[in-house]
Amino acid sequence: MVFEQSLLITNPAKIYDPTGLENSIYGDEFRNEYGSIRRLFVRSNYFNDRIGKKDILNLFKEWQNDPEFFILRGVVYDDTEQERIIRKDDEPYYTWELPRDFGYLYRFVKASKRGNDVYKKLVDQRLKPIDEMHDIMFFNEDDVDKRTCALFVTLTYDNKLCSPDTAWQNIGKEFHLFHNNLRKQYGRVEVFRTWEATNHYYPHVHALIIFWDHTFPVLKHINKDSSISWRIPYKEKQKITKYWHSSIDVQALMDTNEGIKELTKYITKDLCSEKGDKTNSMIWFHRKQGYSISKGFVNFMNVILRKDLGFNEPSNFDLINNMCNCNQDFIKWEFMGILRGHDLGFSSDMWVIDLKKPPPRVIEMVLNEYKRWTSRRCDRAEFVNVGQLMNTNPVFQGGVIIEKCQPLHKNTKII
């Protein structure tokens, strides 16, 4: 989608406009040179006892609500100019040259930040095939011998064991050990899991677990509120409980609707709301992935869906891949850096802005950011060959080098 230049609604005199921060109680010690909150500085201040967990939550929300834009510069050709790309046959290897009279298109892409609207859209797209899949029944309520190969497990964290920070530091390794122990006990075991933070900032785990080589007997359970849930026998639960250091809740799943759709709802709706701010802030601060799906679980879903899909948490690399690939008229794309929407004059409601002739002040900001980015990241950079990128999925490698410009590493994040 192309936006008109009239949407540049502010006119800051310089890249970093301090007046944009007048409502924040947090100073420059948390910000980069543009005034953007950065996790590196938040962590440094926290571990030096200058701020508390409530400040982490507030700083995360300010970071999340401060739109930033990736800047891409595409080589633009007229139809006639496109035909004038010259193949040089006298070189040892075939090479290509651009005519001198080519122009640029500047594309500004709103960055995905955990919990913001772009992030939610990317996650919705990634998990949509799962959410729309046909329900798979493991047992029926009227079955005499009820069995299931799918469990929904919640692993809590005992507050007496350690501090919240230590718990978040260890939760990934501890869950990996839990998963491995289940494999030793039951054979092939695949998981789809997500984290959640408690009111006291401790993590706990929600996980859908598929057992390829084992099924569990299922018992009907009447809850205190008179609702019905399905459980496994006490002895079976104890086998699982011994692999976790704190309390565990285990539910037997009647069908995929109970587990998969509950997890996707939690990831796409609950986390992308005020309810999820505490969880998102802890995931962001402790550098965790919001959710994870084991490779075998993906294979299980691909068999069911009859498609070859990937369900891992999306990144800004995916976002920019899509932006580069959506217009094949631009064969080469160049990553120029990252700027705040506040300084560019872009509303947070604008996701993609294309400008062939940006105002001089915007060009000046972009070029200054480009110099800053290249000076900090590497000495040599390349154009992105979008065709090769889409086919081979490298880390922005292998394009035709026309001039020095900065490649975007697939792990580039706004943190």
Summary of the structure (lengths in Angstrom):
residues: 415
radius of gyration: 25.3
end to end distance: 26.4
largest distance: 82.7
contacts: 1194
relative contact order: 0.18
helix: 38%
strand: 21%
